[in-house]
């Protein structure tokens, strides 16, 4: 039964807080006591043209939020509520919504189309509401229907296609939808709102059009209609048409050949002379083609001549005209583009696309870009200088070192001078280009670098001066220093080249992080990240004294953060960011100094003070701080070993909080990792805390709310705990093993075609093997027999993984290792289990042929363990 709720909906929007709260409470009460009646009343409100726009608007919003939510658990709850509602009430609601599409108030019809799509997303996959598509199409085919109804219907069809999967409709329904949509897009359609709604609907329906795109006649017609719409008078229609072309570039790449000439003309004209919103989509089309072709190149197998996916080499063919078109866009910069990170304009889109072109075709791009660089780099107009620099920086990834090194060596000096340019845009792009050069062409370890002992001092002098420039320039300069340091890591004698400059670099980076003239914290975090990299990559034998001196400076800075005056939430956030950065620096220093016996005592001497600082940081409520402090504590545990035990009582409550933090799942994942660090440090001294930790870990695994990415680390953590406490893990076996077994069954059912799931499956498999390895090794000396009942299941799992073509190297390594641990722990008991399973001989054979030395070594050890177990059997 629907009730009159207009006054409550209006009152809920009152500026008077008291009236507003009372109205919200009354609506909430109605919803909780009678949900079907509540939703029906909202539908009546939305559908009634006699009601005020304000109450109809809110009715629509509440209705939509009663069917859908971002949070997965809430979404499922709302779905079940709707499914279990009385069918006659649902029919009334749906009928009212369909009627609302004809409302003269466009806001009401727009909201109704969104709500219909939400209901469709629940019902169509369940084969309910079969008449929906037919009802909508009737609005399109009957000639007496007003244009506003056609527009709302097309909008609804678009939203429905966005919400459901193409498997949910039969081909006849797809054909009918496409016919209606394409008809609405046609040049003959007089009403431009209808044509726009149709073009946007096609964008959402393209995934459904597979069969239609296989048919040449239908495909020609669809492509013609889109290309015609790309020339419409109205900007919005042109933009929507290009958005369709962008989507087609990635979905139907293999059938594009006949249309490319026309598309090139359309995109070229749009880039040269259309509104920016349209030109951006035209550039995006070519970026999508690059993405497709790079992917095809990654999968090309020259030996087998596999041509299952056609590679049309559109970029290569279009190169002579495409590159000049993109270079032209680089001159269309905004005056203030470098001040705002959110800026996206034609110059940036063109530069990004040029970078993708370089990665797609490699060397061929260089001779087409360099004349533009040389012609513009010295012009008086800043736009020309900036565009030339941007073009140069954009093509550094893709072409070969041989092709790039002469031009980079010749241009480096010029770029260093340009860091003193009068224009900040030019300096900004120059700093970015230098950081790209040092990222891609500075690798002393492999024998090539544009940096030499002769030019290093000049380069660093100019960059350190650049850290004092405007914040947006200084931030990119930090990036350049970061890559210089990174290049010298593990570079043998070359790494010593940076040592004389290290003190200066560190002093400058700390001063940069302390700058007060930047409104956001981007420069500060960039300076700290660079400082971390400089410390991490330095040659410890030569720089230990400098890093030892840096330690108290950073500790003092972290201590001072607790004294900062906090007046607003903004202050609190800044404090949190600073604490997170400082914990990050301390983590790197702890790892660096504890990596050598000579400097490790330094960390042990100040460990108490450092731990006090970290524990103080936990009083701060920001999740980023908790992440960084957790990571730093993990490093400290690893460095201090058994000594860490004295901090456990105080730290345990924070560890417990971290393991229960489902919402900020990264904190939870890092806390799980820290448990592993602590186990490795304390060994069996971690035992008093294991009941609590295992209870929380098992709870995490059972939770439907916790992000799935945290689950693999938890299994690995079982292995760490078992290894640390040995036979004492027995009491957890009956809880942990069933979890591991059911997770291994989940692995077997994963979708091979979903790349993300394949990656996740690999992580999960590896972590299950690591858990088994830890448990087997922990029980080896006294309780190995406990694992006998579980061994057949483990063997079956290893066999399944061995046959999987998607397994990655780390999974293979973990599988082979656990096979050895099984043989090592169970000894002669394995003979009967192994005799019917020949798979392991094949798996070990494959690993012994591998180029990976570590994998070979593991396989040889495992082979020895199995051999020993068999020989014991006599």
GUVO-476296 format. One record per residue (C-alpha): x, y, z. Coordinates in steps of 0.001 Angstrom, whole numbers, plus 500000, padded with zeros to 6 digits. Example, Ala and Ser with C-alpha at 12.3 -4.5 7.8 and 13.67 -1.06 7.14 Angstrom:
BEGIN
512300495500507800 513670498940507140 
This chain:
BEGIN
500000500000500000 501494503349498922 501404506286501312 501536510027500786 505182510905501542 505638514207499705 505835516367502837 508469514067504412 510609514109501264 510467517910501149 511105518243504891 514143515943504581 515702518696502426 514835521535504823 517628523939505866 516320523547509458 518271520633511000 515473519708513433 512821519438510681 515295517548508498 516195515004511191 512529514344512085 511658513769508428 514635511450507857 513679509506510969 510042509144509784 511157507931506335 513634505508507956 510876504145510185 508553503619507201 511359501838505303 512209499540508229 508574498660509024 507296498141505486 509969498100502771 507629497082499869 505171499852500765 508040502329501115 509485501531497657 506016501645496094 505339505061497650 508661506358496294 507741505049492829 504351506826492966 506100510035493968 508631509769491143 505977508976488532 503517511739489434 503983514849487262 501809516803489718 504396516476492515 507201519012493201 510478518354491368 512402518397494688 510389515569496276 510518513523493035 514279513984492814 514846512679496358 512345509823495833 514410508695492833 517705508876494716 516341506912497705 514810504336495355 518110503850493529 520048503561496814 517543500926498001 518590498684495109 522323499207494800 525414500064496860 529170500317496332 529932497988499234 529640494367498020 528034492990501211 525424495772501311 524724495350497579 524063491627498099 521742492413501046 519713494907498955 519526492407496073 518131489688498393 515602492166499834 514286492934496349 514243489290495234 512210488238498274 509589491000497830 506019490254496785 505831489899492996 502689492030492601 504294494991494414 507415494633492243 505223494639489103 503494497834490242 506854499531490926 508244498497487513 505089499631485724 505249503058487448 508916503424486487 508240502569482830 505438505170482812 507825507756484304 509986507509481179 507249509511479439 507334512297482059 507588515844480767 510098516534483559 513411515284482155 514988514899485603 512276512388486600 512576510337483405 516386510346483705 516224509008487278 513607506411486288 515880505095483547 518688504570486107 516360502787488553 514984500533485782 518571499555484918 519295498717488579 516239496451488735 517223494929485372 520704494151486752 519014492044489463 516220490437487426 517505489864483875 520357487513484918 517700485562486891 515523485337483747 512891487597485331 511310490661483668 511543489089480172 509157491709478775 511380494700479690 513318494929476405 510089494538474415 508345497295476381 511256499661475827 511487498886472111 507752499549471702 508460503153472779 510876503429469864 508852501806467103 505462503447467589 505436506611465523 503142508667467758 505533508575470736 507088511953471707 510826512590471236 511322512962475010 510066509383475549 512405508076472834 515314509893474463 514508508472477928 514069504985476437 517414505079474648 519027506291477849 517427503341479672 518625500847477060 522146502243477460 522052501960481259 520608498419481070 523449497336478728 525945498901481140 524501496982484107 524115493475482632 526415491040480834 526077490287477112 525400486658478117 522109487758479686 520333488595476389 519468486362473444 520708487452470005 517214488516468839 517012490984471743 520522492289470953 519557492750467286 516400494621468241 518278496902470670 520977497677468102 518381498371465418 516570500838467692 519805502485468835 521324502798465366 518022504159464053 518088506806466813 521635507764465765 520809508140462093 521331511426460284 517594511455459576 516832511781463316 515774515417463704 515883515603467496 519470515973468664 518666514865472272 517395511576470857 520470511230468639 522800511920471584 521010509405473836 521229506827471019 524960507401470493 525624507041474222 523454503910474341 525462502383471481 528638502937473500 527216500739476284 525771498195473818 529002497601471841 529983494632474019 526736492937472984 527378493431469263 529916490637468705 527760488642466302 526719491808464478 530327492889464014 531115489500462458 528536490213459750 530109492553457171 526853494221456095 525729494980459654 529223496083460633 529440498459457662 526131500001458615 527048500459462305 530436501982461372 528812504325458832 526311505582461410 529089506194463974 531299508005461447 528321510155460387 527627510994464042 531289512055464408 530411514887461974 527177515967463691 526568519668464320 526380519142468102 529659518815470016 528234516297472506 527145513930469728 530555514149468033 532257513431471348 529989510421472041 530645509074468512 534411509246469028 533979507503472389 532315504667470449 535308504541468070 537715504373471032 535790501412472435 535687499705469009 539474500149468677 540008497769471580 536943495502471225 536892494950467462 540466495775466390 540660492817463996 537839494091461738 538910497762461546 541071497632458369 538404498771455829 537410501784457950 540829503122458928 541173505617456083 537874507255457029 538682507149460750 542078508727460126 540419511641458309 537856512067461096 540411511954463909 542817514188462035 540175516872461435 538953516637465012 542469517042466416 543196519997464132 540038521985464547 537338520556466827 536414521369470433 538931519996472940 536499517380474353 536126515879470858 539821516201469952 540788514378473174 538685511361472156 540185511434468656 543693511174470164 542459508503472573 541437506371469555 545093506163468456 546259505495472028 543839502520472118 545189501220468813 548728501437470279 547632499469473362 546137496749471159 549203496508468924 551644496429471852 549652493561473316 549669491730469974 553445492232469748 553886490803473254 552058487640472241 553578487196468785 555492483936468594 557803484184465556 558922480521465567 555452478996465562 554093481460463015 551044481822465216 548758484341463582 545558483600465511 545219487326466220 545746489522463157 548246492331463642 547327494997461099 550204497369461999 547942500414461747 550399502609463682 553313501691461439 551232502427458316 549883505723459665 553231506852461095 554212509506458500 550914511370458984 550051510355462562 553275511644464160 553029515188462660 549392515328463816 550416514421467378 553377516825467373 550991519614466436 548918518922469589 551953519480471810 551784523211471016 548279523504472525 549307523769476183 547304525482478927 548889528465480654 548602526883484111 548804523187483288 551859522477485421 550239523941488546 547475521372488741 547950517614488716 544387516994487622 544879518791484305 544305516757481157 544431518654477898 545172518083474232 548927518652474603 549166516059477379 546986513556475511 549113514047472377 552367513540474299 551008510418475994 549908509026472637 553303509858471102 554926507873473939 552678504883473134 553520505215469420 557249505105470301 556706501940472343 554694500399469486 557051501057466546 560421501662468248 563223503168466147 560980504279463276 559534507133465355 562878508867465984 563560510406462524 559958511703462427 560200513470465802 563758514811465893 563312517472463156 560400518912465198 562588518934468333 565495520634466557 563256523211464871 561485524266468097 563882523761470996 565525527192470703 562568529353469648 561707532464471626 558112531332472152 557928529163475342 555265526909473829 557658525805471083 560494525094473530 558223523168475891 556615521144473050 560047520209471660 561237519062475087 557994517105475685 558342515397472280 561934514427473084 560995513026476511 558017511122475090 560020508933472681 562676507680475091 560951504352475739 560571502018472767 563460502841470422 566756500954470921 569631502306473010 571744502387469827 569206504684468163 568686506896471201 572166507253472679 573651509607470039 570731512027470266 570549511848474079 574300512376474453 574051515337472085 570965516764473796 571889516246477458 573946519413477759 571185521433476126 568613520036478572 570817520802481571 571062524433480403 567278524509479917 566888523952483681 567686527690483887 564992528632481324 562987531751482164 559699529872481746 558544527473484467 556613525240481996 559833524622480089 561763523868483302 558998521516484479 559048519489481237 562862519573481095 563099518105484607 560578515405483619 562595514615480463 565849514380482443 564231511992484899 563059509840481931 566613509840480514 568077508715483847 565342506105484295 565768504569480832 569361505319479754 571420505163482940 572279501593483788 575988501235484641 575358497650485809 574564496646482207 577374498764480818 575500501761479382 574892505186480884 574597508732479613 576198509765482928 579987509653483010 582568510571485665 583139513695483553 579542515026483582 578186513667486898 579249516682488970 577591519135486572 574394517060486395 574072516846490184 574959520523490652 572137521591488328 569639519131489837 570395520100493426 569918523742492439 566628522649490829 565298521322494162 564984524992495208 562846525850492138 559032526143492092 557431523120493864 556153521484490654 559642521716489087 561430520602492266 559193517534492492 560272516355489031 563911517131489870 563566514764492852 562438512111490343 565615512658488289 567837512264491389 565860509132492344 566688507441489027 570347508476489146 570688506791492549 568767503732491370 571035503308488364 574105503060490599 572654500233492708 574716497021492338 576841498743489694 580178497464491020 582892500101491056 580593502623489304 578458502856492449 581368504652494132 580932507568491726 577971508878493698 579586508574497137 581411511981497176 578094513753496501 575953511798498943 576120514204501880 575106517135499640 572270515164498063 570873514124501457 571135517651502891 569305519072499856 566550516465499961 565906517091503662 565747520840502989 563326520173500113 561091518042502347 561114520869504922 559935523511502427 556863525391503555 555990527015500231 554042524143498674 550332523799499278 550147520019498856 552438517337500256 553444515976496847 556892517616496842 557556516520500398 556694512863499744 558701512964496502 561745514302498407 561405511566501054 560955508805498428 564120510028496717 565978510152500039 564926506522500651 566219505457497254 569519507326497720 570077505556501072 568894502158499786 571138502193496699 574235503679498293 577450501696498679 577302500910502422 581015500199502785 581731503810501754 578675505640503066 577943504016506427 579114507091508392 576740509402506476 573775507039507006 574645506611510717 574555510416511063 571197510566509259 569553508200511771 569307510583514803 568215513426512494 565226511378511288 564433510097514790 564375513656516088 562075514755513239 559663511907514020 559685512817517714 558863516449516875 555758515449514900 553938514532518113 554423518128519303 552824519692516213 549827521881516928 546707520174515592 543769522537515167 541951521169512109 541501517852510298 543828519290507661 546573519632510318 545911516065511414 546262514831507834 549531516742507311 550899515331510562 549929511812509430 551592512211506029 554798513509507619 554886510686510167 554318508120507413 557193509540505351 559574509610508321 558691506024509306 559478505105505692 562940506720505875 563683505040509214 562643501667507785 565147502058504930 567932503169507313 567224500201509632 567356497765506695 570507499329505278 572512499461508503 571395496022509708 572436494430506406 576138494450507433 577719493060510602 579830496204511043 576870498591511228 574169496348512743 575169497228516365 574165500848515651 570522499744515233 570649497551518343 571909500519520405 568982502768519475 566289500105519038 564525501012522318 564248504691521355 563105503855517807 560426501488519094 559083504139521475 558794506544518513 556926503964516402 554528503104519229 553771506815519691 552907507040516020 550190504373516463 548301506841518605 547679508729515347 544527507630513570 545673507670509950 545870504367508070 548874505439505968 550845506047509154 549862502625510470 551041501014507221 554424502732507275 554957502254511029 554068498539510688 556572498105507866 559257499901509879 558548497707512929 558842494633510699 562299495855509640 563240496501513274 562086493006514315 564181491497511567 567206493588512603 566964492984516371 566130489273516239 565290487648519613 565784491045521319 562459492145519794 560649489984522357 560847492745524968 558605495002522834 555915492405522156 553728493070525178 553400496748524314 553201496213520543 550796493273520527 547640495402520949 548526497387517809 549299494206515897 545905492880516954 544221496079515708 546056495776512382 544993492159511884 541367493175512465 541437496161510117 539248494832507285 538352498255506016 541922499420505303 542965496032504048 546513497171503143 547117497740506876 545818494226507523 548078492716504821 551152494512506173 550300493410509735 550216489802508483 553675490345506958 554953491741510268 553754488569512049 556078486701509664 558994489037510499 558364488563514222 558221484756513882 561564484751512084 563056486955514813 561633485338517944 561308481678516904 559528479806519705 559497482912521933 556484484025519877 554484481115521361 552635483107524089 551065485278521366 550219482507518897 546722481654520163 545636485250519708 547364485644516349 546065482342514911 542505483128516058 542638486458514216 544222484966511079 541586482195510896 538868484808511386 540389486889508545 540345483883506213 536686483135506988 535585486718506429 533655487622503305 534400491301503969 538198491159503874 539776491957500494 540910488734498833 544476490020498300 545158489598502047 544384485872502031 547543484524500306 549876486294502810 547858484696505640 548590481182504360 552300482034504014 552104483320507588 550824479906508795 554092478509507437 556140481174509291 554333480458512570 554716476667512207 558407477064511441 558876479254514515 556972477117517059 557584473652515571 555602470858517239 553462473385519159 551609474105515900 549802470779516442 546856472433518177 546133474594515117 546265471773512548 542558470939512714 541710474586511922 544461475561509488 544601472470507243 540904472439506220 541270476127505285 544324475331503168 542559472402501504 539431474366500647 541584477204499261 543420474690497051 540031473534495734 539119477161494958 542339477374492888 541170474471490755 537946476275489836 539396479629488803 538662481160485409 541692480705483137 540598483500480832 540602486193483476 544148487543483731 543544489035487164 542224485718488494 545202483834487002 547570486179488908 545561485790492107 545468481998491612 549250481940491339 549639483959494551 547204481681496363 548890478457495177 552339479692496128 551186480718499596 549426477372500240 552647475552499316 554627477868501609 552222477071504458 552632473317503919 556435473717503715 556576475588507035 554325473047508780 556256470030507409 559599471530508416 558237472486511841 556985468943512507 559935467170510882 561858466301514034 559064465078516301 555552465069514912 555886464395511179 553275461606511371 550599464247512033 550896465204508376 550428461645507009 546611461947506632 547066465245504757 549843464145502414 547597462591499684 545617465824499378 548834467839499119 550226465494496450 547003465759494485 547245469561494670 550891469569493509 549919467286490602 547070469592489605 549382472616489667 552092470762487741 549623470260484877 548554473914484833 550038475898481951 549297479197483723 551571478583486717 554390481065487078 557996480405488093 557451481228491786 554602478689492007 556769476004490365 559568476753492830 557197476526495837 555636473282494514 559026471621494028 560214472806497461 557142471420499251 557573468120497422 561093467924498885 559830468936502345 557210466187502162 559824463564501315 562199464974503949 559593465009506737 557730461770506026 560707459717504793 559900456080504077 556147456697504467 555975458360501074 556870455338498953 553310454003498677 551924457492497968 554461458214495250 554360454901493436 551203455676491417 552180459257490715 554661459667487908 553977463410487546 556796464437489894 559490462907487667 558212465039484796 557983468170486978 561518467730488342 562817467006484827 561301470276483602 562915472203486483 566339470629485985 566266471930482399 565425475464483582 567710478497483153 566823479585486681 569713478444488891 567665478639492094 564905476467490620 567498473935489423 569028473853492884 565652473298494584 564772470526492118 568130468794492700 567575468947496480 564030467584496128 565223464777493863 567783463877496548 565128463887499300 562808461604497302 565737459322496447 566752459149500115 563194458343501222 562993455515498673 566389454087499584 565397453999503279 562465451842502238 565027449371500997 
